Amino acid sequence: MAGFCLAACSDPSVAAQSASVPAAQDGQRGGGAPYEIQGSQVWDVPDPVSGRRYQVFVQLPASYAATPERRYPVLYVTDADYAFPILRQISRRVNLNGPVVEEFILVGLSYAVGEDGRASRNRDYTPTASGPSSARAMLHGGGAAYQTYLAAEVLPFIDARFRTDPSRRVLLGHSYGGLLAAQVMFTQPELFSGYVLGSPSLWFDQRHMFRMEADYARDHRNLAADVFIYIGAYETPGDSRRNTDDVDMVGDVRAFEQMLRDRAYPGLTIESQVLEDEDHLTVAPNGFTRALMAVLPASQ
């Protein structure tokens, strides 16, 4: 068996993002121009507490300029380096033959500028310092500080500059990003109306997120949120090289969903989907599509 969970859950693909920068610079020396996503915006939104520089990537809906009176829901996505362009294209293509997904403002949350993407997300997206043994050398447990940054800096920045509907914010995260989304949901659920947990790393620190949910349930009788969870069918131990090694992420998702359903929170809606023939590294585009259709369906 050649599974890859703990390495993949820390998402080694982010290293490739950093590695692509020198190639782009080489292209410029050869006369080529860097590729840019049409209509997108990049804004610096630093964290005054940590002193780190972050960026937000923004894509406005096609109708934004023509409907100045309209306010839009906002989808915030972690791991913007890869997730922002994928979501931007999906949101455009699914509506080519008529509205399937409601128009929304897309906001990508970058890694700390100048840092390796893996180091940035390992620190910012995790709730405790107890990272996996495969990443012991990296700092973990900065999720609470990063959440404070989102609430104090990013959300006000976006609301002040764009015609947002603050009552309709969705946070989408994949892997460690899904872990972060769950953390926010159990500590400041009012920050977002919807949460998409994509292949969430619920295994982290001996299923710490299950303990966070229990802490929340002791003091609350409601959780007002629309929650959508996706997971690849291969994200469980098995004989394929695409299966995970040591943790049953599919089983964790099912247990997590059942736990929330058993609470019978009156304001909670929750749905999960196990996507066939998908693993931790292939599931995101399919999961993103299902998520948009679930949390931002077009009006019929």
Salt bridges, closest charged atoms under 4 A:
ASP26 OD1 - ARG29 NH2 1.89
ASP44 OD1 - ARG53 NE 3.25
ASP79 OD1 - ARG121 NE 2.67
GLU102 OE1 - ARG168 NH2 2.76
GLU103 OE1 - ARG70 NH1 3.21
GLU115 OE2 - ARG52 NE 3.67
GLU115 OE1 - ARG123 NH1 3.00
ASP124 OD1 - ARG123 NE 2.83
ASP159 OD2 - ARG169 NH2 2.61
ASP205 OD2 - ARG211 NH2 3.98
GLU213 OE2 - ARG263 NE 2.76
ASP215 OD1 - ARG218 NH2 1.93
GLU235 OE1 - HIS280 ND1 2.62
ASP252 OD1 - ARG207 NE 3.21
GLU257 OE2 - ARG261 NH2 2.88
ASP277 OD1 - ARG242 NH1 3.01
ASP279 OD2 - ARG242 NE 2.69
